[in-house]
């Protein structure tokens, strides 16, 4: 991105997605640096008055939300080790980027932050039209949420270095090609340097 990023904090929400302790430990190459960038983005958003929304994967005991027909999630339900990723402290949002103050937490049972949740209702109630997205994995929640949000006519900003994926080539392809066609792609430092433009 070459032009300085600008946004109206009163109409912008920052979505920190699937930043749960176990998921971060699996996907983030340099956890300290990755979490540090994400934490600074959240701090900047709160200071600007933009709503911060944390999206996490969660299930009831016994994982009743998971269908046998869902290839991805049914494999989690069948594997005790995989289930532990979403239980207890491992399933909680990482302390470095944990909810604060008036932050909102949305629990989802599928890949997209929108499917089966009240996220869109919350955003519309707050008259949000712009979303800043980041999280894990780039090819999972970030991709699915971006596509849903794009089709719902949200303006989109993706923080590229606050997203992580196990496949670096897939991450780069998504961020540089697919995401760039549907969103403004920026670094954490570019977001921190953004201008606040209040609409009247």
C-alpha positions as CSV (number, residue, x, y, z in Angstrom):
1,X,0.0,0.0,0.0
2,X,1.4,3.4,-1.0
3,X,-1.2,5.9,0.1
4,X,-1.7,6.7,3.8
5,X,-4.5,4.6,5.2
6,X,-7.5,6.5,6.6
7,X,-10.7,5.5,8.3
8,X,-13.6,6.8,10.4
9,X,-13.3,5.1,13.8
10,X,-17.0,5.7,14.4
11,X,-17.9,3.5,11.5
12,X,-15.0,1.0,11.6
13,X,-14.7,-2.2,13.6
14,X,-11.5,-4.2,14.1
15,X,-11.9,-8.0,14.1
16,X,-9.3,-10.1,15.8
17,X,-10.1,-13.6,14.7
18,X,-9.2,-17.1,16.1
19,X,-6.3,-15.6,18.1
20,X,-6.7,-18.5,20.7
21,X,-3.7,-19.7,22.6
22,X,-3.4,-23.1,21.0
23,X,-4.0,-21.8,17.5
24,X,-1.4,-19.0,17.9
25,X,1.2,-21.6,19.1
26,X,0.5,-23.8,16.0
27,X,0.5,-21.1,13.3
28,X,2.7,-18.1,14.4
29,X,6.3,-18.5,13.5
30,X,7.6,-15.7,15.8
31,X,4.9,-15.6,18.4
32,X,6.3,-12.6,20.3
33,X,6.6,-10.4,17.3
34,X,3.3,-11.5,15.8
35,X,1.3,-11.0,19.0
36,X,3.1,-7.7,19.6
37,X,1.9,-6.3,16.2
38,X,-1.6,-7.5,16.8
39,X,-1.7,-6.0,20.3
40,X,-0.6,-2.6,19.0
41,X,-3.3,-2.7,16.3
42,X,-5.9,-3.4,19.0
43,X,-4.5,-0.7,21.3
44,X,-4.6,1.9,18.5
45,X,-8.2,0.9,17.6
46,X,-9.4,1.3,21.2
47,X,-7.6,4.6,21.5
48,X,-9.4,5.8,18.3
49,X,-12.8,4.7,19.6
50,X,-13.3,2.0,17.0
51,X,-15.1,-1.1,18.3
52,X,-12.8,-4.2,18.8
53,X,-14.5,-7.5,18.2
54,X,-12.8,-10.8,19.1
55,X,-14.0,-13.9,17.2
56,X,-13.2,-17.3,18.6
57,X,-14.0,-20.9,17.8
58,X,-16.0,-22.6,20.6
59,X,-18.3,-25.5,21.2
60,X,-20.6,-26.9,23.9
61,X,-19.5,-30.0,25.8
62,X,-19.6,-32.9,23.4
63,X,-19.3,-30.6,20.4
64,X,-23.0,-30.9,19.3
65,X,-22.6,-28.1,16.8
66,X,-20.4,-30.3,14.6
67,X,-22.0,-32.4,11.8
68,X,-20.5,-35.6,10.6
69,X,-20.9,-34.2,7.1
70,X,-18.4,-31.4,7.8
71,X,-15.1,-32.8,6.8
72,X,-13.0,-30.2,8.7
73,X,-14.8,-30.0,12.0
74,X,-15.9,-33.6,12.2
75,X,-12.2,-34.6,12.2
76,X,-11.7,-32.3,15.2
77,X,-14.7,-33.9,17.0
78,X,-13.3,-37.4,16.5
79,X,-9.8,-36.6,17.7
80,X,-9.3,-36.0,21.5
81,X,-6.0,-34.1,20.9
82,X,-7.7,-31.8,18.4
83,X,-10.6,-31.2,20.7
84,X,-8.3,-30.0,23.4
85,X,-7.3,-27.1,21.1
86,X,-10.7,-25.5,21.8
87,X,-11.1,-26.4,25.5
88,X,-9.8,-24.8,28.7
89,X,-7.0,-22.3,28.6
90,X,-5.8,-23.5,25.2
91,X,-9.1,-22.5,23.7
92,X,-9.1,-19.0,25.2
93,X,-8.0,-15.9,23.4
94,X,-4.2,-15.4,23.9
95,X,-3.5,-13.2,26.9
96,X,-1.4,-10.8,24.8
97,X,-4.5,-9.9,22.7
98,X,-7.2,-10.7,25.2
99,X,-10.5,-8.7,25.3
100,X,-10.4,-5.5,27.4
101,X,-13.0,-3.0,28.6
102,X,-15.9,-2.8,26.1
103,X,-14.5,-5.3,23.6
104,X,-17.0,-7.7,22.2
105,X,-16.5,-11.5,21.9
106,X,-18.3,-13.5,19.2
107,X,-18.2,-17.3,19.4
108,X,-18.4,-19.2,16.1
109,X,-18.8,-22.9,15.2
110,X,-17.7,-22.7,11.6
111,X,-14.9,-21.1,9.6
112,X,-16.4,-17.7,8.8
113,X,-17.0,-15.2,11.6
114,X,-20.4,-14.5,10.0
115,X,-21.9,-18.0,9.6
116,X,-24.3,-18.8,12.4
117,X,-23.3,-15.8,14.6
118,X,-24.8,-12.5,15.5
119,X,-21.7,-10.6,14.1
120,X,-23.6,-8.8,11.3
121,X,-26.3,-7.8,13.7
122,X,-23.8,-6.2,16.1
123,X,-22.0,-4.4,13.2
124,X,-25.2,-3.0,11.8
125,X,-26.4,-1.9,15.3
126,X,-23.2,0.0,15.6
127,X,-23.6,1.4,12.0
128,X,-20.2,-0.1,11.0
129,X,-19.4,-0.1,7.3
130,X,-15.7,-0.8,7.4
131,X,-13.9,-3.8,8.8
132,X,-10.3,-4.2,9.7
133,X,-9.5,-8.0,9.6
134,X,-6.7,-10.1,10.9
135,X,-6.2,-13.5,12.5
136,X,-5.4,-17.1,12.0
137,X,-5.4,-18.7,9.6
138,X,-5.1,-16.6,6.5
139,X,-6.7,-19.5,4.4
140,X,-9.3,-20.1,7.1
141,X,-11.2,-17.5,9.1
142,X,-9.6,-14.5,7.3
143,X,-10.5,-15.8,3.8
144,X,-14.0,-16.9,4.7
145,X,-14.9,-13.8,6.7
146,X,-13.5,-11.5,4.0
147,X,-15.6,-13.2,1.3
148,X,-18.7,-13.0,3.4
149,X,-18.1,-9.4,4.3
150,X,-17.3,-8.4,0.8
151,X,-20.6,-9.8,-0.4
152,X,-22.3,-7.9,2.4
153,X,-20.8,-4.6,1.0
154,X,-18.4,-3.9,3.9
155,X,-15.3,-1.8,3.1
156,X,-12.4,-4.1,4.0
157,X,-8.9,-3.6,5.3
158,X,-6.6,-6.6,6.0
159,X,-3.6,-6.4,8.3
160,X,-1.3,-8.7,6.4
161,X,1.4,-9.2,9.0
162,X,-1.2,-9.9,11.7
163,X,-2.4,-12.9,9.7
164,X,-0.6,-16.3,9.7
165,X,-0.9,-19.6,7.8
166,X,1.1,-22.8,7.9
167,X,1.6,-22.5,4.2
168,X,3.6,-19.4,3.4
169,X,2.9,-19.6,-0.3
170,X,-0.8,-19.8,0.3
171,X,-0.7,-16.8,2.7
172,X,1.2,-14.7,0.1
173,X,-1.1,-15.7,-2.7
174,X,-4.2,-14.8,-0.8
175,X,-2.9,-11.6,0.6
176,X,-1.2,-10.3,-2.6
177,X,-3.8,-11.5,-5.1
178,X,-7.2,-12.5,-3.8
179,X,-7.4,-10.1,-0.8
180,X,-5.9,-7.2,-2.7
181,X,-8.8,-7.4,-5.2
182,X,-11.4,-7.1,-2.5
183,X,-9.8,-5.1,0.3
184,X,-7.1,-2.7,1.2
185,X,-4.1,-4.7,2.3
186,X,-1.9,-2.9,4.9
187,X,0.8,-3.7,7.4
188,X,0.4,-3.2,11.1
189,X,2.7,-0.2,11.0
190,X,0.6,1.4,8.2
191,X,-2.5,0.9,10.3
192,X,-0.8,2.5,13.3
193,X,0.0,5.5,11.1
194,X,-3.5,5.8,9.7
195,X,-5.4,9.1,9.7
196,X,-8.7,9.3,11.5
197,X,-11.4,10.9,9.3
198,X,-14.6,11.6,11.1
199,X,-17.6,11.6,8.8
200,X,-20.5,14.1,9.4
